[in-house]
Amino acid sequence: MTTIKVRKNGPYRVIADGDGDDVTIIDWNGREYPAPDRPIALCRCGVSATKPFCDKSHARAGFTPDEDTDDAGGGPAAG
């Protein structure tokens, strides 16, 4: 099983369980990116120099998402 976890003020983390799950990353143009070591961190802030992968630029940029999720990983935070 592959899981995508939204990190608070950070990237999307793609975690494959290692039981043969393969991850393919394809952009809107159909360009395929080789998946780096696991887990994979995908940029969410738009500032990374290594898009679509995260290079931790979100910390420097002070990224905060427009929509936050609750700590349980459910839906949008109540508020």
PyMOL Python script that loads the backbone (N, CA, C, O; Angstrom):
from pymol import cmd

cmd.read_pdbstr("""\
ATOM      1  N   MET A   1       0.848  -1.178   0.000  1.00  0.00           N
ATOM      2  CA  MET A   1       0.000   0.000   0.000  1.00  0.00           C
ATOM      3  C   MET A   1       0.892   1.240   0.000  1.00  0.00           C
ATOM      4  O   MET A   1       1.944   1.266   0.637  1.00  0.00           O
ATOM      5  N   THR A   2       0.462   2.231  -0.705  1.00  0.00           N
ATOM      6  CA  THR A   2       1.166   3.510  -0.743  1.00  0.00           C
ATOM      7  C   THR A   2       0.312   4.537  -0.020  1.00  0.00           C
ATOM      8  O   THR A   2      -0.898   4.611  -0.238  1.00  0.00           O
ATOM      9  N   THR A   3       0.943   5.333   0.844  1.00  0.00           N
ATOM     10  CA  THR A   3       0.258   6.343   1.634  1.00  0.00           C
ATOM     11  C   THR A   3       0.845   7.705   1.318  1.00  0.00           C
ATOM     12  O   THR A   3       2.061   7.842   1.180  1.00  0.00           O
ATOM     13  N   ILE A   4      -0.009   8.715   1.203  1.00  0.00           N
ATOM     14  CA  ILE A   4       0.442  10.097   1.038  1.00  0.00           C
ATOM     15  C   ILE A   4       0.034  10.848   2.286  1.00  0.00           C
ATOM     16  O   ILE A   4      -1.148  10.931   2.621  1.00  0.00           O
ATOM     17  N   LYS A   5       1.031  11.398   2.976  1.00  0.00           N
ATOM     18  CA  LYS A   5       0.786  12.123   4.215  1.00  0.00           C
ATOM     19  C   LYS A   5       1.099  13.599   4.001  1.00  0.00           C
ATOM     20  O   LYS A   5       2.153  13.950   3.471  1.00  0.00           O
ATOM     21  N   VAL A   6       0.178  14.455   4.418  1.00  0.00           N
ATOM     22  CA  VAL A   6       0.376  15.902   4.322  1.00  0.00           C
ATOM     23  C   VAL A   6       1.093  16.357   5.583  1.00  0.00           C
ATOM     24  O   VAL A   6       0.575  16.196   6.687  1.00  0.00           O
ATOM     25  N   ARG A   7       2.281  16.924   5.422  1.00  0.00           N
ATOM     26  CA  ARG A   7       3.040  17.417   6.566  1.00  0.00           C
ATOM     27  C   ARG A   7       2.634  18.851   6.847  1.00  0.00           C
ATOM     28  O   ARG A   7       2.506  19.654   5.923  1.00  0.00           O
ATOM     29  N   LYS A   8       2.430  19.178   8.112  1.00  0.00           N
ATOM     30  CA  LYS A   8       2.033  20.542   8.490  1.00  0.00           C
ATOM     31  C   LYS A   8       3.116  21.515   8.020  1.00  0.00           C
ATOM     32  O   LYS A   8       4.287  21.378   8.376  1.00  0.00           O
ATOM     33  N   ASN A   9       2.713  22.488   7.222  1.00  0.00           N
ATOM     34  CA  ASN A   9       3.618  23.505   6.679  1.00  0.00           C
ATOM     35  C   ASN A   9       4.804  22.896   5.936  1.00  0.00           C
ATOM     36  O   ASN A   9       5.874  23.502   5.869  1.00  0.00           O
ATOM     37  N   GLY A  10       4.622  21.718   5.387  1.00  0.00           N
ATOM     38  CA  GLY A  10       5.711  21.040   4.687  1.00  0.00           C
ATOM     39  C   GLY A  10       5.213  20.269   3.486  1.00  0.00           C
ATOM     40  O   GLY A  10       4.123  20.531   2.978  1.00  0.00           O
ATOM     41  N   PRO A  11       6.016  19.313   3.029  1.00  0.00           N
ATOM     42  CA  PRO A  11       5.703  18.602   1.792  1.00  0.00           C
ATOM     43  C   PRO A  11       4.660  17.496   1.964  1.00  0.00           C
ATOM     44  O   PRO A  11       4.237  17.168   3.073  1.00  0.00           O
ATOM     45  N   TYR A  12       4.268  16.941   0.827  1.00  0.00           N
ATOM     46  CA  TYR A  12       3.516  15.696   0.822  1.00  0.00           C
ATOM     47  C   TYR A  12       4.562  14.586   0.939  1.00  0.00           C
ATOM     48  O   TYR A  12       5.539  14.587   0.190  1.00  0.00           O
ATOM     49  N   ARG A  13       4.378  13.650   1.853  1.00  0.00           N
ATOM     50  CA  ARG A  13       5.290  12.515   1.970  1.00  0.00           C
ATOM     51  C   ARG A  13       4.607  11.290   1.387  1.00  0.00           C
ATOM     52  O   ARG A  13       3.497  10.935   1.784  1.00  0.00           O
ATOM     53  N   VAL A  14       5.280  10.652   0.445  1.00  0.00           N
ATOM     54  CA  VAL A  14       4.761   9.456  -0.211  1.00  0.00           C
ATOM     55  C   VAL A  14       5.525   8.273   0.370  1.00  0.00           C
ATOM     56  O   VAL A  14       6.747   8.180   0.245  1.00  0.00           O
ATOM     57  N   ILE A  15       4.788   7.378   1.001  1.00  0.00           N
ATOM     58  CA  ILE A  15       5.409   6.255   1.693  1.00  0.00           C
ATOM     59  C   ILE A  15       4.861   4.961   1.099  1.00  0.00           C
ATOM     60  O   ILE A  15       3.668   4.674   1.210  1.00  0.00           O
ATOM     61  N   ALA A  16       5.738   4.183   0.470  1.00  0.00           N
ATOM     62  CA  ALA A  16       5.352   2.873  -0.056  1.00  0.00           C
ATOM     63  C   ALA A  16       5.768   1.829   0.965  1.00  0.00           C
ATOM     64  O   ALA A  16       6.825   1.951   1.584  1.00  0.00           O
ATOM     65  N   ASP A  17       4.948   0.808   1.146  1.00  0.00           N
ATOM     66  CA  ASP A  17       5.215  -0.175   2.197  1.00  0.00           C
ATOM     67  C   ASP A  17       6.356  -1.131   1.876  1.00  0.00           C
ATOM     68  O   ASP A  17       6.772  -1.900   2.742  1.00  0.00           O
ATOM     69  N   GLY A  18       6.864  -1.099   0.666  1.00  0.00           N
ATOM     70  CA  GLY A  18       8.003  -1.943   0.332  1.00  0.00           C
ATOM     71  C   GLY A  18       7.638  -3.333  -0.140  1.00  0.00           C
ATOM     72  O   GLY A  18       8.524  -4.116  -0.482  1.00  0.00           O
ATOM     73  N   ASP A  19       6.367  -3.659  -0.166  1.00  0.00           N
ATOM     74  CA  ASP A  19       5.937  -4.979  -0.623  1.00  0.00           C
ATOM     75  C   ASP A  19       5.639  -4.973  -2.119  1.00  0.00           C
ATOM     76  O   ASP A  19       4.588  -5.438  -2.561  1.00  0.00           O
ATOM     77  N   GLY A  20       6.581  -4.441  -2.885  1.00  0.00           N
ATOM     78  CA  GLY A  20       6.405  -4.412  -4.322  1.00  0.00           C
ATOM     79  C   GLY A  20       5.681  -3.176  -4.836  1.00  0.00           C
ATOM     80  O   GLY A  20       5.518  -3.009  -6.045  1.00  0.00           O
ATOM     81  N   ASP A  21       5.242  -2.301  -3.919  1.00  0.00           N
ATOM     82  CA  ASP A  21       4.597  -1.070  -4.364  1.00  0.00           C
ATOM     83  C   ASP A  21       5.629  -0.183  -5.046  1.00  0.00           C
ATOM     84  O   ASP A  21       6.683   0.111  -4.481  1.00  0.00           O
ATOM     85  N   ASP A  22       5.321   0.229  -6.241  1.00  0.00           N
ATOM     86  CA  ASP A  22       6.212   1.115  -6.960  1.00  0.00           C
ATOM     87  C   ASP A  22       5.508   2.458  -7.083  1.00  0.00           C
ATOM     88  O   ASP A  22       4.282   2.515  -7.173  1.00  0.00           O
ATOM     89  N   VAL A  23       6.274   3.524  -7.087  1.00  0.00           N
ATOM     90  CA  VAL A  23       5.718   4.868  -7.196  1.00  0.00           C
ATOM     91  C   VAL A  23       6.244   5.486  -8.480  1.00  0.00           C
ATOM     92  O   VAL A  23       7.453   5.531  -8.709  1.00  0.00           O
ATOM     93  N   THR A  24       5.336   5.958  -9.310  1.00  0.00           N
ATOM     94  CA  THR A  24       5.699   6.662 -10.533  1.00  0.00           C
ATOM     95  C   THR A  24       5.179   8.081 -10.416  1.00  0.00           C
ATOM     96  O   THR A  24       4.011   8.295 -10.092  1.00  0.00           O
ATOM     97  N   ILE A  25       6.040   9.049 -10.677  1.00  0.00           N
ATOM     98  CA  ILE A  25       5.659  10.458 -10.595  1.00  0.00           C
ATOM     99  C   ILE A  25       5.659  11.011 -12.012  1.00  0.00           C
ATOM    100  O   ILE A  25       6.680  10.999 -12.699  1.00  0.00           O
ATOM    101  N   ILE A  26       4.482  11.502 -12.441  1.00  0.00           N
ATOM    102  CA  ILE A  26       4.315  12.018 -13.793  1.00  0.00           C
ATOM    103  C   ILE A  26       3.699  13.401 -13.689  1.00  0.00           C
ATOM    104  O   ILE A  26       2.679  13.579 -13.022  1.00  0.00           O
ATOM    105  N   ASP A  27       4.325  14.407 -14.358  1.00  0.00           N
ATOM    106  CA  ASP A  27       3.778  15.761 -14.300  1.00  0.00           C
ATOM    107  C   ASP A  27       2.688  15.952 -15.353  1.00  0.00           C
ATOM    108  O   ASP A  27       2.381  15.038 -16.119  1.00  0.00           O
ATOM    109  N   TRP A  28       2.116  17.144 -15.377  1.00  0.00           N
ATOM    110  CA  TRP A  28       0.994  17.440 -16.268  1.00  0.00           C
ATOM    111  C   TRP A  28       1.368  17.329 -17.740  1.00  0.00           C
ATOM    112  O   TRP A  28       0.486  17.194 -18.588  1.00  0.00           O
ATOM    113  N   ASN A  29       2.667  17.384 -18.061  1.00  0.00           N
ATOM    114  CA  ASN A  29       3.135  17.253 -19.437  1.00  0.00           C
ATOM    115  C   ASN A  29       3.403  15.802 -19.817  1.00  0.00           C
ATOM    116  O   ASN A  29       3.744  15.509 -20.963  1.00  0.00           O
ATOM    117  N   GLY A  30       3.250  14.903 -18.867  1.00  0.00           N
ATOM    118  CA  GLY A  30       3.526  13.496 -19.111  1.00  0.00           C
ATOM    119  C   GLY A  30       4.979  13.116 -18.848  1.00  0.00           C
ATOM    120  O   GLY A  30       5.374  11.974 -19.086  1.00  0.00           O
ATOM    121  N   ARG A  31       5.780  14.070 -18.354  1.00  0.00           N
ATOM    122  CA  ARG A  31       7.184  13.788 -18.039  1.00  0.00           C
ATOM    123  C   ARG A  31       7.248  12.926 -16.780  1.00  0.00           C
ATOM    124  O   ARG A  31       6.634  13.245 -15.761  1.00  0.00           O
ATOM    125  N   GLU A  32       7.990  11.846 -16.868  1.00  0.00           N
ATOM    126  CA  GLU A  32       8.129  10.943 -15.736  1.00  0.00           C
ATOM    127  C   GLU A  32       9.419  11.259 -14.983  1.00  0.00           C
ATOM    128  O   GLU A  32      10.478  11.441 -15.585  1.00  0.00           O
ATOM    129  N   TYR A  33       9.311  11.321 -13.666  1.00  0.00           N
ATOM    130  CA  TYR A  33      10.462  11.601 -12.808  1.00  0.00           C
ATOM    131  C   TYR A  33      10.864  10.329 -12.085  1.00  0.00           C
ATOM    132  O   TYR A  33      10.014   9.645 -11.515  1.00  0.00           O
ATOM    133  N   PRO A  34      12.160  10.000 -12.100  1.00  0.00           N
ATOM    134  CA  PRO A  34      12.580   8.833 -11.329  1.00  0.00           C
ATOM    135  C   PRO A  34      12.375   9.095  -9.843  1.00  0.00           C
ATOM    136  O   PRO A  34      12.735  10.156  -9.335  1.00  0.00           O
ATOM    137  N   ALA A  35      11.805   8.138  -9.164  1.00  0.00           N
ATOM    138  CA  ALA A  35      11.543   8.303  -7.732  1.00  0.00           C
ATOM    139  C   ALA A  35      12.849   8.151  -6.958  1.00  0.00           C
ATOM    140  O   ALA A  35      13.586   7.185  -7.156  1.00  0.00           O
ATOM    141  N   PRO A  36      13.130   9.107  -6.077  1.00  0.00           N
ATOM    142  CA  PRO A  36      14.337   9.010  -5.250  1.00  0.00           C
ATOM    143  C   PRO A  36      14.123   7.978  -4.138  1.00  0.00           C
ATOM    144  O   PRO A  36      13.112   7.275  -4.114  1.00  0.00           O
ATOM    145  N   ASP A  37      15.074   7.900  -3.237  1.00  0.00           N
ATOM    146  CA  ASP A  37      14.936   7.001  -2.092  1.00  0.00           C
ATOM    147  C   ASP A  37      13.640   7.272  -1.352  1.00  0.00           C
ATOM    148  O   ASP A  37      13.086   8.368  -1.429  1.00  0.00           O
ATOM    149  N   ARG A  38      13.168   6.279  -0.644  1.00  0.00           N
ATOM    150  CA  ARG A  38      11.922   6.390   0.114  1.00  0.00           C
ATOM    151  C   ARG A  38      12.184   6.941   1.496  1.00  0.00           C
ATOM    152  O   ARG A  38      13.301   6.748   1.977  1.00  0.00           O
ATOM    153  N   PRO A  39      11.290   7.596   2.176  1.00  0.00           N
ATOM    154  CA  PRO A  39      10.044   8.109   1.609  1.00  0.00           C
ATOM    155  C   PRO A  39      10.320   9.287   0.674  1.00  0.00           C
ATOM    156  O   PRO A  39      11.363   9.935   0.757  1.00  0.00           O
ATOM    157  N   ILE A  40       9.374   9.543  -0.203  1.00  0.00           N
ATOM    158  CA  ILE A  40       9.484  10.622  -1.181  1.00  0.00           C
ATOM    159  C   ILE A  40       8.782  11.852  -0.615  1.00  0.00           C
ATOM    160  O   ILE A  40       7.680  11.745  -0.076  1.00  0.00           O
ATOM    161  N   ALA A  41       9.409  13.010  -0.732  1.00  0.00           N
ATOM    162  CA  ALA A  41       8.794  14.261  -0.297  1.00  0.00           C
ATOM    163  C   ALA A  41       8.524  15.110  -1.534  1.00  0.00           C
ATOM    164  O   ALA A  41       9.444  15.453  -2.277  1.00  0.00           O
ATOM    165  N   LEU A  42       7.255  15.444  -1.746  1.00  0.00           N
ATOM    166  CA  LEU A  42       6.858  16.250  -2.900  1.00  0.00           C
ATOM    167  C   LEU A  42       6.580  17.682  -2.462  1.00  0.00           C
ATOM    168  O   LEU A  42       5.911  17.916  -1.455  1.00  0.00           O
ATOM    169  N   CYS A  43       7.100  18.634  -3.226  1.00  0.00           N
ATOM    170  CA  CYS A  43       6.962  20.057  -2.911  1.00  0.00           C
ATOM    171  C   CYS A  43       5.499  20.471  -2.903  1.00  0.00           C
ATOM    172  O   CYS A  43       4.718  20.093  -3.777  1.00  0.00           O
ATOM    173  N   ARG A  44       5.156  21.246  -1.907  1.00  0.00           N
ATOM    174  CA  ARG A  44       3.811  21.784  -1.775  1.00  0.00           C
ATOM    175  C   ARG A  44       3.835  23.306  -1.758  1.00  0.00           C
ATOM    176  O   ARG A  44       2.804  23.948  -1.961  1.00  0.00           O
ATOM    177  N   CYS A  45       5.020  23.891  -1.514  1.00  0.00           N
ATOM    178  CA  CYS A  45       5.117  25.346  -1.360  1.00  0.00           C
ATOM    179  C   CYS A  45       5.353  26.067  -2.679  1.00  0.00           C
ATOM    180  O   CYS A  45       5.058  27.256  -2.796  1.00  0.00           O
ATOM    181  N   GLY A  46       5.882  25.357  -3.675  1.00  0.00           N
ATOM    182  CA  GLY A  46       6.162  25.968  -4.969  1.00  0.00           C
ATOM    183  C   GLY A  46       7.517  26.647  -5.062  1.00  0.00           C
ATOM    184  O   GLY A  46       7.831  27.232  -6.098  1.00  0.00           O
ATOM    185  N   VAL A  47       8.330  26.589  -4.014  1.00  0.00           N
ATOM    186  CA  VAL A  47       9.606  27.307  -3.984  1.00  0.00           C
ATOM    187  C   VAL A  47      10.797  26.378  -4.258  1.00  0.00           C
ATOM    188  O   VAL A  47      11.887  26.863  -4.561  1.00  0.00           O
ATOM    189  N   SER A  48      10.616  25.081  -4.160  1.00  0.00           N
ATOM    190  CA  SER A  48      11.717  24.128  -4.306  1.00  0.00           C
ATOM    191  C   SER A  48      12.449  24.286  -5.632  1.00  0.00           C
ATOM    192  O   SER A  48      11.828  24.492  -6.675  1.00  0.00           O
ATOM    193  N   ALA A  49      13.761  24.188  -5.583  1.00  0.00           N
ATOM    194  CA  ALA A  49      14.583  24.214  -6.799  1.00  0.00           C
ATOM    195  C   ALA A  49      14.629  22.835  -7.447  1.00  0.00           C
ATOM    196  O   ALA A  49      15.151  22.688  -8.552  1.00  0.00           O
ATOM    197  N   THR A  50      14.091  21.828  -6.773  1.00  0.00           N
ATOM    198  CA  THR A  50      14.123  20.460  -7.287  1.00  0.00           C
ATOM    199  C   THR A  50      12.718  19.917  -7.540  1.00  0.00           C
ATOM    200  O   THR A  50      12.495  18.712  -7.430  1.00  0.00           O
ATOM    201  N   LYS A  51      11.760  20.799  -7.879  1.00  0.00           N
ATOM    202  CA  LYS A  51      10.382  20.382  -8.128  1.00  0.00           C
ATOM    203  C   LYS A  51      10.352  19.235  -9.130  1.00  0.00           C
ATOM    204  O   LYS A  51      11.113  19.249 -10.098  1.00  0.00           O
ATOM    205  N   PRO A  52       9.520  18.277  -8.927  1.00  0.00           N
ATOM    206  CA  PRO A  52       8.397  18.220  -8.004  1.00  0.00           C
ATOM    207  C   PRO A  52       8.788  17.780  -6.590  1.00  0.00           C
ATOM    208  O   PRO A  52       7.924  17.637  -5.725  1.00  0.00           O
ATOM    209  N   PHE A  53      10.096  17.564  -6.351  1.00  0.00           N
ATOM    210  CA  PHE A  53      10.537  17.081  -5.052  1.00  0.00           C
ATOM    211  C   PHE A  53      10.834  18.240  -4.103  1.00  0.00           C
ATOM    212  O   PHE A  53      11.185  19.339  -4.532  1.00  0.00           O
ATOM    213  N   CYS A  54      10.691  17.978  -2.833  1.00  0.00           N
ATOM    214  CA  CYS A  54      10.935  18.964  -1.788  1.00  0.00           C
ATOM    215  C   CYS A  54      12.438  19.098  -1.533  1.00  0.00           C
ATOM    216  O   CYS A  54      13.148  18.095  -1.450  1.00  0.00           O
ATOM    217  N   ASP A  55      12.918  20.334  -1.409  1.00  0.00           N
ATOM    218  CA  ASP A  55      14.304  20.565  -1.000  1.00  0.00           C
ATOM    219  C   ASP A  55      14.362  21.352   0.314  1.00  0.00           C
ATOM    220  O   ASP A  55      15.391  21.932   0.662  1.00  0.00           O
ATOM    221  N   LYS A  56      13.250  21.358   1.026  1.00  0.00           N
ATOM    222  CA  LYS A  56      13.095  22.021   2.330  1.00  0.00           C
ATOM    223  C   LYS A  56      13.066  23.546   2.241  1.00  0.00           C
ATOM    224  O   LYS A  56      13.264  24.228   3.246  1.00  0.00           O
ATOM    225  N   SER A  57      12.821  24.085   1.043  1.00  0.00           N
ATOM    226  CA  SER A  57      12.704  25.532   0.876  1.00  0.00           C
ATOM    227  C   SER A  57      11.519  26.104   1.627  1.00  0.00           C
ATOM    228  O   SER A  57      11.506  27.292   1.947  1.00  0.00           O
ATOM    229  N   HIS A  58      10.513  25.272   1.916  1.00  0.00           N
ATOM    230  CA  HIS A  58       9.316  25.750   2.615  1.00  0.00           C
ATOM    231  C   HIS A  58       9.674  26.364   3.966  1.00  0.00           C
ATOM    232  O   HIS A  58       9.033  27.319   4.404  1.00  0.00           O
ATOM    233  N   ALA A  59      10.693  25.821   4.625  1.00  0.00           N
ATOM    234  CA  ALA A  59      11.096  26.346   5.937  1.00  0.00           C
ATOM    235  C   ALA A  59      11.659  27.764   5.794  1.00  0.00           C
ATOM    236  O   ALA A  59      11.328  28.655   6.576  1.00  0.00           O
ATOM    237  N   ARG A  60      12.503  27.957   4.797  1.00  0.00           N
ATOM    238  CA  ARG A  60      13.095  29.268   4.537  1.00  0.00           C
ATOM    239  C   ARG A  60      12.041  30.279   4.096  1.00  0.00           C
ATOM    240  O   ARG A  60      12.104  31.456   4.448  1.00  0.00           O
ATOM    241  N   ALA A  61      11.073  29.797   3.320  1.00  0.00           N
ATOM    242  CA  ALA A  61      10.046  30.679   2.764  1.00  0.00           C
ATOM    243  C   ALA A  61       8.926  30.979   3.752  1.00  0.00           C
ATOM    244  O   ALA A  61       8.102  31.860   3.511  1.00  0.00           O
ATOM    245  N   GLY A  62       8.895  30.245   4.871  1.00  0.00           N
ATOM    246  CA  GLY A  62       7.822  30.438   5.848  1.00  0.00           C
ATOM    247  C   GLY A  62       6.474  29.984   5.315  1.00  0.00           C
ATOM    248  O   GLY A  62       5.447  30.601   5.597  1.00  0.00           O
ATOM    249  N   PHE A  63       6.481  28.902   4.542  1.00  0.00           N
ATOM    250  CA  PHE A  63       5.263  28.393   3.909  1.00  0.00           C
ATOM    251  C   PHE A  63       4.207  28.008   4.934  1.00  0.00           C
ATOM    252  O   PHE A  63       4.485  27.287   5.893  1.00  0.00           O
ATOM    253  N   THR A  64       3.012  28.492   4.720  1.00  0.00           N
ATOM    254  CA  THR A  64       1.828  28.024   5.444  1.00  0.00           C
ATOM    255  C   THR A  64       0.741  27.826   4.392  1.00  0.00           C
ATOM    256  O   THR A  64       0.483  28.722   3.588  1.00  0.00           O
ATOM    257  N   PRO A  65       0.109  26.666   4.396  1.00  0.00           N
ATOM    258  CA  PRO A  65      -0.899  26.378   3.372  1.00  0.00           C
ATOM    259  C   PRO A  65      -2.163  27.202   3.572  1.00  0.00           C
ATOM    260  O   PRO A  65      -2.465  27.657   4.675  1.00  0.00           O
ATOM    261  N   ASP A  66      -2.892  27.382   2.474  1.00  0.00           N
ATOM    262  CA  ASP A  66      -4.188  28.067   2.550  1.00  0.00           C
ATOM    263  C   ASP A  66      -5.173  27.262   3.373  1.00  0.00           C
ATOM    264  O   ASP A  66      -6.013  27.817   4.081  1.00  0.00           O
ATOM    265  N   GLU A  67      -5.060  25.942   3.271  1.00  0.00           N
ATOM    266  CA  GLU A  67      -5.974  25.039   3.964  1.00  0.00           C
ATOM    267  C   GLU A  67      -5.146  24.110   4.824  1.00  0.00           C
ATOM    268  O   GLU A  67      -4.186  23.511   4.339  1.00  0.00           O
ATOM    269  N   ASP A  68      -5.493  23.980   6.073  1.00  0.00           N
ATOM    270  CA  ASP A  68      -4.734  23.135   6.988  1.00  0.00           C
ATOM    271  C   ASP A  68      -5.535  21.873   7.269  1.00  0.00           C
ATOM    272  O   ASP A  68      -6.762  21.876   7.163  1.00  0.00           O
ATOM    273  N   THR A  69      -4.850  20.803   7.623  1.00  0.00           N
ATOM    274  CA  THR A  69      -5.540  19.579   8.020  1.00  0.00           C
ATOM    275  C   THR A  69      -5.397  19.407   9.521  1.00  0.00           C
ATOM    276  O   THR A  69      -4.478  19.942  10.141  1.00  0.00           O
ATOM    277  N   ASP A  70      -6.315  18.658  10.085  1.00  0.00           N
ATOM    278  CA  ASP A  70      -6.219  18.430  11.526  1.00  0.00           C
ATOM    279  C   ASP A  70      -5.102  17.432  11.826  1.00  0.00           C
ATOM    280  O   ASP A  70      -4.610  16.762  10.918  1.00  0.00           O
ATOM    281  N   ASP A  71      -4.706  17.332  13.073  1.00  0.00           N
ATOM    282  CA  ASP A  71      -3.590  16.476  13.465  1.00  0.00           C
ATOM    283  C   ASP A  71      -3.864  14.997  13.241  1.00  0.00           C
ATOM    284  O   ASP A  71      -2.925  14.213  13.108  1.00  0.00           O
ATOM    285  N   ALA A  72      -5.117  14.604  13.196  1.00  0.00           N
ATOM    286  CA  ALA A  72      -5.468  13.197  13.005  1.00  0.00           C
ATOM    287  C   ALA A  72      -5.347  12.774  11.550  1.00  0.00           C
ATOM    288  O   ALA A  72      -5.464  11.590  11.236  1.00  0.00           O
ATOM    289  N   GLY A  73      -5.109  13.743  10.648  1.00  0.00           N
ATOM    290  CA  GLY A  73      -4.962  13.412   9.245  1.00  0.00           C
ATOM    291  C   GLY A  73      -6.282  13.223   8.537  1.00  0.00           C
ATOM    292  O   GLY A  73      -6.320  12.671   7.437  1.00  0.00           O
ATOM    293  N   GLY A  74      -7.369  13.670   9.146  1.00  0.00           N
ATOM    294  CA  GLY A  74      -8.689  13.523   8.544  1.00  0.00           C
ATOM    295  C   GLY A  74      -8.889  14.539   7.439  1.00  0.00           C
ATOM    296  O   GLY A  74      -8.120  14.582   6.478  1.00  0.00           O
ATOM    297  N   GLY A  75      -9.886  15.329   7.569  1.00  0.00           N
ATOM    298  CA  GLY A  75     -10.194  16.334   6.566  1.00  0.00           C
ATOM    299  C   GLY A  75      -9.689  17.693   6.991  1.00  0.00           C
ATOM    300  O   GLY A  75      -8.817  17.803   7.853  1.00  0.00           O
ATOM    301  N   PRO A  76     -10.241  18.726   6.385  1.00  0.00           N
ATOM    302  CA  PRO A  76      -9.844  20.078   6.769  1.00  0.00           C
ATOM    303  C   PRO A  76     -10.101  20.307   8.258  1.00  0.00           C
ATOM    304  O   PRO A  76     -11.046  19.769   8.835  1.00  0.00           O
ATOM    305  N   ALA A  77      -9.247  21.107   8.852  1.00  0.00           N
ATOM    306  CA  ALA A  77      -9.380  21.386  10.282  1.00  0.00           C
ATOM    307  C   ALA A  77     -10.676  22.124  10.564  1.00  0.00           C
ATOM    308  O   ALA A  77     -11.114  22.971   9.786  1.00  0.00           O
ATOM    309  N   ALA A  78     -11.269  21.787  11.676  1.00  0.00           N
ATOM    310  CA  ALA A  78     -12.487  22.490  12.090  1.00  0.00           C
ATOM    311  C   ALA A  78     -12.110  23.894  12.510  1.00  0.00           C
ATOM    312  O   ALA A  78     -11.066  24.121  13.122  1.00  0.00           O
ATOM    313  N   GLY A  79     -12.965  24.819  12.176  1.00  0.00           N
ATOM    314  CA  GLY A  79     -12.520  26.089  12.631  1.00  0.00           C
ATOM    315  C   GLY A  79     -13.366  27.208  12.421  1.00  0.00           C
ATOM    316  O   GLY A  79     -13.017  28.326  12.801  1.00  0.00           O
TER     317      GLY A  79
END
""", "prot")
cmd.dss("prot")
cmd.show_as("cartoon", "prot")
cmd.util.cbc("prot")
cmd.orient("prot")
